[in-house]
Amino acid sequence: MKKFSLLIIVNIAVFCTLIVVMEISGQIVYYLRHGIFIFQSTERNAARDYHRQVFEMHPYLAARLRKNVKVKNYLKPELTITTTSKSTRWTGAPDDDSKLIRIAALGGSTTFGTGVTDSETWPALLQAKLGNKFSVVNYGVPAVATTDAIIQLALVVPEIKPDFVILYEGWNDIYYYHDSNFSPDHYRHGIDVQNSLRIPVYKETTLYEKLYEVSAIVRLASKIKGKLYPPSDTYPCLTYDIPDPDVDRIFVRNLKTLKLLSEDIAAYTLFVPQILNYHWFMEEKQSEKCNYFGSNDESNHIKYNAMPRLMDRFNSLMQPICSKNDTKCIFVDSVLKVKWEPDDFIDEGHFSRKGGEKFADIISQVILSKTKEGRLNVSIQNDSGEFLNLNDTQ
């Protein structure tokens, strides 16, 4: 009995020793390849920490930017995100904009400027084109949709008393085509945004995920499992190439609400249709896939090669929001008449600097067309609540 017990103890000791040796060896190999140990900083940790430095919870919005932070991208240190005291991304606008023509830019990740540095976002490029008589405020937040814009335009944007409101919406709304969990209040969307931005309240890390972040053995075991049990590719193709009338209806409803909110603050409203990298969606390697638009998440059900046609149709739903007699509501269809090239984007839809320049140039022409010699020919509200003509105040 003693020999048997001793044998068990020895085997356990040998097994534990092997585990320790394997873990140390794995950490050393990782260090030699990357210059750090796995437990010090993994890509997953870096991504999570990066997002948490930039974004925070909000009681009404899916998320908002933190105030007055400057963060370098964890993969590309040359890309920085700088935020302002208004919880907006830096555009280069003067701090004191009380005597300037104020422009509020609302939208998702393309407005925020995913993948480019502060000075290369289209709102920052718009600011540079318009000059120091204008103040462009970038309210863009990655992944947000028209529901978030409604909250912003009701509770946040009126505080700057904007003369122009730019609404660049569409991509994040069409994202929910044919999602069985879609609801008129965008509940699922809000949860998805918080998970996407790695805001931890709704999605805690599992024990396996925590171990994967720090252990070489768990990573090795995960790779072995992937080899032995590869993901099945026999699942049914749940993608579609037809419109979703429920999503269409809510999108139009939200756009009408946004128009009313913008009218209430006496601002010009620019509805800008969504521009995507259609070359990316129509590439042979993409169009042949039976996959989910954007990711492998089952919440995305648009066929890659159907996206250009469906997005064009989705954009067409925006056009009637502005009536012919409404001079302060503008559907910026000129962005649809420009030839967009693959190098105007960094991926399937986010602008590169080149694309941002083209986009900002179009928007600046629309804004300047509503001015006289650089001065806005509209009434604005002063701090006392009185409406004044800007031509009389400059």
C-alpha positions in Angstrom: 0.0 0.0 0.0 2.9 2.4 0.9 4.6 1.5 -2.4 1.4 2.2 -4.3 0.9 5.5 -2.6 4.5 6.5 -3.2 4.1 5.6 -6.9 1.0 7.8 -7.1 2.9 10.7 -5.5 5.9 10.3 -7.8 3.7 10.2 -10.8 1.8 13.3 -9.7 5.1 15.0 -9.0 6.5 14.1 -12.5 3.3 15.2 -14.2 3.3 18.6 -12.4 7.0 19.0 -13.2 6.3 18.3 -16.9 3.5 20.9 -16.8 5.7 23.5 -15.2 8.5 22.7 -17.7 6.1 22.9 -20.7 4.7 26.2 -19.4 8.1 27.8 -18.9 9.3 26.5 -22.2 6.2 27.9 -24.0 6.7 31.3 -22.3 10.4 31.4 -23.3 9.6 30.5 -26.9 6.9 33.3 -27.0 9.4 35.7 -25.4 12.0 34.9 -28.0 9.5 35.6 -30.8 7.7 38.6 -29.4 10.0 40.2 -26.8 7.5 39.7 -24.0 6.0 36.8 -22.0 2.5 35.7 -22.7 1.3 36.7 -19.2 2.7 40.2 -19.6 0.6 41.4 -22.5 -1.4 39.4 -25.0 -3.1 40.8 -28.0 -6.4 40.1 -26.4 -5.4 41.9 -23.3 -4.1 44.8 -25.3 -7.3 45.1 -27.4 -9.4 45.0 -24.3 -7.3 47.6 -22.4 -7.1 49.8 -25.5 -10.9 49.9 -25.9 -11.4 50.5 -22.2 -9.1 53.5 -22.3 -11.1 55.1 -25.1 -14.8 54.0 -24.5 -17.0 53.9 -21.4 -20.5 53.0 -20.4 -23.4 55.5 -20.7 -26.9 55.2 -19.1 -28.7 55.8 -22.4 -26.2 55.4 -25.2 -24.6 52.1 -26.2 -21.3 53.7 -25.4 -19.4 57.0 -25.5 -15.9 58.2 -25.6 -14.0 59.0 -22.4 -13.1 62.7 -21.9 -9.6 64.1 -22.6 -7.6 61.0 -23.3 -4.9 60.3 -25.8 -4.3 56.6 -26.7 -2.0 54.9 -29.1 -3.3 52.0 -31.1 -1.9 48.8 -29.6 -1.1 47.3 -33.1 -0.1 50.5 -34.8 1.5 53.0 -32.4 1.6 55.7 -35.1 -2.2 55.9 -34.9 -3.6 57.9 -32.0 -7.1 58.6 -30.7 -7.4 61.9 -28.9 -10.7 62.9 -27.2 -12.0 66.2 -26.1 -13.8 67.5 -23.0 -17.1 66.9 -24.9 -16.4 63.1 -25.1 -15.8 63.5 -28.9 -12.8 62.7 -31.1 -10.4 65.5 -31.8 -10.9 67.3 -35.1 -8.6 70.3 -34.7 -11.5 72.7 -34.1 -10.8 75.7 -31.8 -11.6 75.3 -28.2 -13.7 78.4 -28.2 -16.3 78.0 -30.9 -18.9 80.5 -29.6 -18.5 82.8 -32.6 -17.9 80.0 -35.2 -20.2 78.1 -37.5 -20.7 74.8 -35.6 -21.1 71.4 -37.3 -22.0 68.2 -35.6 -21.0 65.0 -37.3 -22.9 61.9 -36.2 -22.3 58.3 -37.3 -20.5 55.1 -36.5 -17.0 53.8 -37.0 -16.4 55.6 -40.3 -17.3 58.9 -38.8 -15.3 58.1 -35.7 -12.3 57.2 -37.9 -11.6 53.5 -37.3 -8.2 52.6 -38.7 -6.8 56.1 -39.1 -5.2 58.6 -36.8 -6.8 61.8 -35.5 -5.9 64.1 -38.3 -7.1 61.6 -41.0 -10.7 61.1 -39.9 -13.1 62.7 -42.3 -14.5 65.2 -39.7 -10.9 66.3 -39.1 -10.3 66.6 -42.8 -13.5 68.6 -43.1 -12.4 70.9 -40.4 -9.1 71.5 -42.2 -10.9 72.2 -45.5 -13.5 74.6 -44.0 -10.9 76.6 -41.9 -11.0 78.5 -38.7 -14.5 80.1 -39.1 -16.0 76.7 -38.6 -16.0 74.2 -35.7 -16.5 70.5 -36.6 -17.4 68.2 -33.6 -17.0 64.5 -34.2 -19.7 62.5 -32.3 -18.9 59.3 -34.1 -18.7 56.1 -32.1 -17.8 52.7 -33.6 -20.7 50.3 -34.3 -23.5 52.7 -33.2 -26.6 53.1 -35.4 -29.6 55.5 -35.8 -30.9 54.7 -32.4 -27.8 56.1 -30.8 -27.9 59.2 -33.0 -31.4 59.9 -31.8 -30.2 59.9 -28.2 -27.2 62.1 -29.1 -29.4 64.5 -31.1 -31.9 64.7 -28.3 -29.6 65.0 -25.3 -26.1 65.9 -26.3 -25.8 67.7 -29.6 -28.2 70.6 -28.8 -25.7 71.8 -26.1 -23.3 73.1 -28.8 -26.1 74.8 -30.8 -25.0 73.4 -34.1 -25.7 75.2 -37.4 -25.3 72.0 -39.4 -26.0 68.4 -38.4 -24.4 65.7 -40.6 -25.9 62.3 -40.3 -23.8 59.5 -41.9 -26.0 56.5 -41.2 -26.8 53.1 -42.7 -24.1 50.5 -42.4 -24.7 49.7 -38.8 -28.5 49.5 -39.4 -28.4 47.2 -42.4 -26.1 45.0 -40.3 -29.3 43.6 -38.7 -31.0 42.5 -41.9 -32.7 39.1 -41.3 -31.6 38.9 -37.6 -34.2 36.9 -35.8 -33.4 38.9 -32.6 -33.8 42.3 -34.1 -36.3 44.5 -32.2 -37.6 48.1 -32.8 -35.7 49.4 -29.8 -32.4 48.0 -31.0 -31.8 46.2 -27.8 -29.6 43.5 -29.4 -27.7 46.2 -31.2 -26.8 48.0 -27.9 -25.5 44.8 -26.4 -23.5 44.0 -29.5 -21.9 47.5 -29.4 -20.8 47.1 -25.8 -19.3 43.7 -26.5 -17.6 44.9 -29.6 -16.0 47.8 -27.7 -15.1 45.4 -24.9 -17.1 47.2 -22.2 -17.1 44.6 -19.5 -20.5 45.0 -17.8 -22.4 42.6 -20.0 -19.8 40.1 -21.0 -17.4 38.8 -18.4 -14.4 36.7 -19.3 -14.7 33.0 -18.8 -12.1 31.0 -16.9 -10.8 29.5 -20.1 -10.4 33.0 -21.7 -8.5 34.2 -18.6 -6.2 31.1 -18.8 -5.7 31.5 -22.5 -4.5 35.1 -21.9 -1.7 34.0 -19.6 -0.8 30.3 -20.2 1.3 28.7 -23.0 -0.2 25.3 -22.3 -3.8 26.4 -22.7 -2.8 28.0 -26.0 -1.1 24.8 -27.1 -4.1 22.7 -26.1 -6.4 25.1 -28.0 -4.4 24.6 -31.1 -4.4 20.9 -30.8 -8.1 20.8 -30.3 -8.5 23.0 -33.4 -6.5 20.4 -35.4 -8.3 17.4 -34.0 -11.8 19.0 -34.1 -11.9 21.6 -36.9 -15.0 23.8 -37.1 -17.7 22.2 -39.2 -18.3 23.9 -42.5 -21.5 21.9 -43.1 -23.8 24.4 -41.4 -26.7 25.7 -43.6 -26.1 28.9 -45.4 -28.2 31.4 -43.5 -27.3 34.4 -45.6 -29.8 36.3 -47.8 -29.7 38.6 -50.8 -33.1 40.2 -50.2 -34.2 43.2 -48.2 -35.6 43.0 -44.7 -38.8 45.1 -44.5 -38.8 45.3 -40.6 -35.3 46.8 -40.6 -36.2 49.1 -43.4 -39.2 50.4 -41.6 -37.3 51.1 -38.4 -34.5 52.7 -40.3 -36.9 55.1 -42.0 -38.8 55.8 -38.7 -35.5 56.7 -37.0 -34.4 59.0 -39.9 -37.7 60.9 -39.6 -37.1 61.3 -35.9 -33.6 62.6 -36.5 -34.9 65.1 -38.9 -37.4 66.4 -36.4 -34.8 66.7 -33.7 -32.5 68.6 -36.0 -35.3 70.9 -37.0 -36.0 71.6 -33.4 -32.6 73.1 -32.9 -32.9 75.1 -36.2 -30.0 73.4 -37.9 -29.4 72.4 -41.5 -29.7 68.6 -41.7 -27.4 66.7 -44.1 -28.4 63.1 -44.6 -25.4 61.4 -46.2 -25.9 57.9 -47.8 -23.5 55.2 -46.8 -20.4 54.6 -49.0 -18.8 51.1 -48.8 -15.9 49.4 -50.7 -18.1 47.6 -53.2 -14.9 46.2 -54.9 -14.2 44.3 -51.6 -17.7 42.7 -51.5 -17.7 41.8 -55.2 -14.3 40.1 -55.2 -14.5 36.5 -56.3 -13.1 35.2 -53.1 -15.7 37.1 -51.1 -18.7 36.5 -53.3 -18.3 32.7 -53.3 -18.4 32.6 -49.5 -21.5 31.3 -47.7 -20.6 33.4 -44.7 -21.9 36.2 -42.5 -21.3 39.8 -43.4 -18.7 41.3 -41.1 -17.9 38.2 -39.0 -18.9 34.7 -38.3 -21.5 35.8 -35.8 -24.9 34.5 -36.7 -26.3 38.0 -36.3 -25.1 39.0 -39.7 -27.0 37.5 -42.6 -26.2 39.4 -45.8 -24.5 37.6 -48.7 -21.2 39.4 -49.6 -22.0 39.8 -53.3 -25.5 41.1 -52.5 -24.2 43.9 -50.2 -23.7 46.6 -53.0 -27.3 46.1 -54.3 -28.9 46.0 -50.9 -26.9 49.0 -49.6 -27.8 51.1 -52.6 -31.5 50.2 -52.0 -31.1 51.0 -48.3 -29.6 54.4 -49.2 -32.6 55.1 -51.4 -34.8 54.9 -48.3 -33.0 57.9 -47.0 -33.6 60.2 -50.0 -37.4 60.9 -49.4 -36.8 62.0 -45.9 -35.9 65.5 -47.3 -38.8 66.9 -49.2 -38.3 69.1 -52.3 -39.7 72.2 -50.4 -37.5 71.7 -47.3 -34.4 73.9 -47.9 -32.8 73.0 -44.6 -32.9 69.3 -45.2 -30.3 68.0 -47.7 -29.9 64.5 -49.1 -26.2 64.5 -50.1 -26.5 62.3 -53.2 -23.3 63.7 -54.6 -21.3 61.1 -52.7 -23.0 58.5 -54.8 -21.9 60.1 -58.0 -18.2 59.9 -57.2 -16.1 57.0 -58.4 -14.8 55.3 -55.2 -11.7 53.2 -55.6 -10.4 50.3 -53.4 -7.6 52.5 -52.0 -10.2 55.0 -50.8 -10.8 52.4 -48.0 -8.6 50.5 -45.5 -11.0 47.5 -45.5 -14.6 46.8 -46.6 -15.9 50.3 -45.6 -13.7 52.5 -43.5 -12.1 55.4 -45.3 -8.3 55.7 -45.8 -7.0 59.2 -45.7 -7.5 59.4 -49.5 -11.1 58.4 -49.2 -11.7 60.7 -46.3 -10.3 63.6 -48.3 -12.8 62.9 -51.1 -15.7 62.5 -48.7 -14.8 65.7 -46.7 -14.4 67.7 -50.0 -18.0 66.8 -51.0 -19.4 67.7 -47.6 -17.5 70.9 -47.4 -18.9 72.0 -50.8 -22.4 71.4 -49.6 -21.8 73.4 -46.4 -20.1 76.3 -48.2 -22.9 76.4 -50.7 -25.2 77.3 -47.8 -23.0 80.3 -46.8 -22.3 83.7 -48.2 -18.7 84.5 -48.5 -18.0 82.0 -45.7 -20.8 83.3 -43.5 -23.8 81.1 -42.7 -27.1 82.6 -43.9 -29.3 81.0 -41.2 -30.7 82.0 -37.9 -28.9 80.7 -34.8 -29.8 80.7 -31.1 -27.6 82.8 -28.7 -27.0 82.0 -25.1 -30.1 84.0 -24.1 -32.3 81.8 -26.3 -32.9 84.6 -28.9 -32.6 83.8 -32.6 -30.1 85.9 -34.5 -28.9 86.0 -38.1 -25.2 85.0 -38.3 -24.6 87.6 -41.0 -25.5 90.3 -38.6 -23.3 89.0 -35.8 -19.9 88.6 -37.6 
